Amino acid sequence: MHFTEFDQAKFDEFKKVVENLNQSIDIVTWGGDLLTHDDGFTFLQQTRELFRDIPIVCVLGNHDVYGDPVLYKPVKKKKRPFLISLLHRDHVYESSELRMKLREIGVTLLENENHEIQIRGSNIFFHGVKQPESSIPHTKPEGLQLDDEKLNILMVHRPDMREKMVEGFDLLVGGHTHGGQLSFPYIGAQVSNCQLSATTVSGHYRLGNTQWIVNNGFNSTQNTRVRLDCPRQISLLRIEEGIPGDLEEIQFKF
């Protein structure tokens, strides 16, 4: 199960979905932008308890590393035009505290690291890319060591990795795009929030031999408070051996 960009205000809705799926979930991959409210650490604990003993592997997102330097202190809000204020929220926590809390509750945080988990008799390598401070990395981080004998899954927040970055991975799971946030009838999404083309901001794609899952996120208020024709999403992935069918190639802006 993969999800990203979570909104604590929707926790009850999220809980109902998870409770219906719990028997089918072997592992949870959490794709970043974890907290949106001042009581976010309580939410982390509730989420960990919701999944009981199911392993959770996560990466951080841009909202997680650009947190306010003083944990849970009121952030001085900037005066913005009304329309901009509808589309923006301030950060309310400090990322080092978030890292510590994740480890305390038993969530595996990957920042340019690998983590091997055995699922139904198969060993799977999860590789997590550290959310960069300014832009996407241009080379594969040294900490990500592929094992050609195992399934290699690359976890990122921003899914705008070029082919040389994902070469050798079987699957990439990401988010950040919010599904385009505003997807208009007949013309689709117009923005991607990253270097992906707006035509491939949500769904199942490929780049070379790597399959991509780009998730809409489960948020409604983080960063942007409006959604149009790109509903909140949880991805329940079923991984099977074999050759995938025809997939559209992921597209970039350049």
C-alpha positions in Angstrom: 0.0 0.0 0.0 1.4 3.4 -1.0 0.1 6.9 0.0 1.6 10.3 0.3 0.7 14.0 1.2 -1.5 13.2 4.1 -4.1 15.6 5.7 -4.8 14.8 9.3 -8.2 16.4 8.9 -9.1 13.4 6.8 -7.9 10.8 9.2 -11.3 9.3 10.0 -11.9 8.8 6.3 -8.5 7.3 5.8 -9.0 5.0 8.8 -12.1 3.5 7.3 -10.4 2.7 4.1 -7.4 1.1 5.9 -9.6 -1.0 8.2 -11.3 -2.5 5.2 -7.9 -3.3 3.6 -5.8 -4.4 6.5 -6.0 -8.1 5.8 -4.6 -7.4 2.3 -1.6 -5.2 3.3 1.9 -6.6 3.5 3.8 -3.4 3.8 3.1 0.4 3.7 5.2 2.8 1.8 4.7 6.4 2.9 5.8 9.0 0.3 6.4 12.1 2.3 4.7 15.4 3.3 3.6 13.6 6.5 2.3 16.4 8.7 -0.2 19.3 8.2 -1.5 20.1 11.7 0.0 21.2 14.9 -1.0 17.9 16.6 0.8 16.0 13.8 2.9 13.8 16.1 -0.3 12.5 17.7 -1.4 11.6 14.1 1.8 9.8 13.4 1.2 7.6 16.5 -2.4 6.9 15.5 -1.3 5.9 12.0 1.3 3.5 13.4 -1.3 2.0 15.6 -3.8 1.7 12.7 -1.4 -0.5 10.8 -0.6 -2.6 13.9 2.4 -4.8 13.1 2.5 -4.0 9.3 6.0 -2.6 8.4 6.0 1.0 7.3 8.8 2.4 5.2 8.8 6.2 4.4 10.7 9.0 2.8 10.3 12.7 3.7 8.8 15.3 1.4 9.5 19.0 0.8 7.1 20.1 3.5 8.9 17.8 5.9 12.4 19.3 5.4 11.3 23.0 5.1 9.7 23.0 8.6 9.6 25.9 10.9 12.8 26.0 13.1 10.7 26.0 16.3 8.6 22.9 16.8 4.9 23.7 17.0 5.4 27.3 17.8 2.9 29.6 16.0 4.4 30.6 12.7 4.2 34.3 11.9 2.0 34.4 8.9 2.9 36.6 6.0 0.3 38.9 4.5 -0.7 37.5 1.2 -3.4 38.4 -1.4 -6.6 36.5 -0.7 -6.3 34.1 -3.6 -2.7 33.2 -2.7 -3.7 32.6 0.9 -6.2 30.0 -0.3 -3.4 28.1 -2.0 -0.7 28.3 0.7 -0.1 27.0 4.2 2.8 27.7 6.6 5.1 25.0 8.0 4.6 24.2 11.6 7.3 21.8 12.8 11.0 21.0 12.6 12.2 18.2 10.5 14.8 16.8 12.9 12.1 16.2 15.5 10.0 14.5 12.8 12.9 12.1 12.0 13.3 11.3 15.7 9.5 10.6 16.2 9.3 8.3 13.1 12.1 6.2 14.5 10.5 6.1 18.0 7.2 4.7 16.7 8.9 2.1 14.5 8.7 3.6 11.1 11.7 3.0 8.8 12.9 6.3 7.4 15.1 6.0 4.3 17.3 8.9 3.3 19.6 7.6 0.5 19.5 4.2 2.2 18.4 0.7 1.5 16.1 -1.6 3.6 15.5 -5.2 2.9 12.2 -6.8 3.9 10.9 -10.3 3.4 7.3 -10.5 2.1 5.6 -13.8 1.5 8.9 -15.5 1.1 10.5 -13.0 -1.2 13.2 -10.5 -0.3 12.5 -7.0 -1.5 14.9 -4.1 -1.4 13.4 -0.7 -0.7 15.5 2.3 -1.6 14.6 5.8 -0.3 15.9 9.0 -1.8 16.5 11.9 0.7 14.4 14.9 -0.1 16.9 17.5 -1.4 17.2 21.0 0.0 16.8 22.8 -3.3 16.4 20.6 -6.3 16.3 17.0 -7.5 19.6 15.1 -7.5 21.2 14.6 -10.9 23.1 11.4 -10.0 22.1 8.3 -8.2 22.9 8.7 -4.4 25.8 6.5 -3.4 23.8 4.9 -0.6 21.5 3.2 -3.0 23.0 -0.1 -3.8 21.0 -2.3 -6.1 20.7 -6.1 -5.8 20.0 -7.6 -9.2 18.9 -10.8 -7.6 16.0 -9.1 -5.7 13.1 -6.8 -6.5 14.3 -3.2 -6.2 11.7 -0.5 -5.3 12.7 3.1 -5.4 10.8 5.5 -3.0 10.8 9.2 -3.8 8.7 12.2 -2.9 9.2 14.2 -6.1 8.9 11.7 -9.0 10.8 13.8 -11.5 13.9 11.5 -11.7 15.5 11.1 -15.0 16.3 7.7 -16.6 19.9 7.5 -15.4 18.6 8.0 -11.8 16.1 5.1 -12.0 18.1 2.7 -14.1 18.1 -0.8 -12.6 15.1 -0.2 -10.4 12.0 -2.4 -11.0 9.5 0.1 -9.6 9.4 3.7 -8.5 6.7 5.0 -6.2 6.2 8.7 -5.7 3.7 11.6 -5.1 4.1 15.4 -4.8 2.1 16.2 -7.9 -1.3 16.1 -6.1 -2.6 14.7 -9.4 -2.2 18.1 -10.9 -4.5 19.5 -8.2 -6.8 21.1 -10.8 -7.7 18.8 -13.7 -10.2 20.4 -16.0 -12.7 18.4 -18.2 -11.4 17.6 -21.7 -8.0 19.3 -21.2 -6.8 17.6 -18.0 -4.2 18.9 -15.5 -2.1 21.9 -16.4 0.5 21.8 -13.7 2.6 19.1 -12.1 4.4 20.8 -9.2 7.7 19.4 -10.5 9.6 18.6 -13.7 7.0 16.0 -14.9 4.8 16.9 -17.8 1.3 17.8 -16.7 0.1 14.9 -18.9 1.6 12.3 -16.6 1.0 13.5 -13.1 -1.1 10.6 -11.9 -1.1 6.9 -12.7 1.0 4.0 -13.8 3.8 4.7 -16.3 7.2 3.5 -17.3 10.7 5.0 -18.0 13.0 2.5 -19.7 12.5 -0.8 -17.8 11.3 0.9 -14.6 7.6 1.1 -13.8 6.3 4.2 -12.1 3.4 4.8 -9.7 2.6 8.5 -9.3 0.1 8.9 -6.5 -2.4 11.8 -6.1 -1.9 12.1 -2.4 -4.5 11.9 0.3 -4.5 15.6 1.2 -7.0 18.3 0.7 -5.5 21.3 2.6 -1.8 20.9 2.5 -0.3 23.6 0.2 -3.5 23.8 -1.8 -7.0 23.7 -0.4 -8.8 23.0 -3.7 -9.0 19.8 -5.8 -10.8 19.4 -9.1 -11.2 16.0 -10.8 -8.1 14.5 -9.0 -9.5 12.8 -5.9 -7.5 11.8 -2.9 -5.8 8.5 -3.4 -4.4 5.4 -1.7 -2.6 3.0 -4.1 -3.0 -0.7 -3.2 -0.3 -2.4 -5.3 -0.2 -6.1 -6.2 3.2 -7.1 -7.3 3.5 -10.2 -9.5 6.3 -11.7 -11.5 6.0 -11.3 -15.3 6.2 -8.8 -18.1 3.9 -5.8 -17.7 1.5 -4.8 -20.5 2.0 -1.7 -22.6 2.5 1.4 -20.4 2.6 5.0 -21.4 6.1 6.5 -21.0 6.5 9.1 -18.3 6.9 12.6 -19.8 9.0 15.6 -18.7 8.8 19.3 -19.3 12.2 19.3 -21.1 
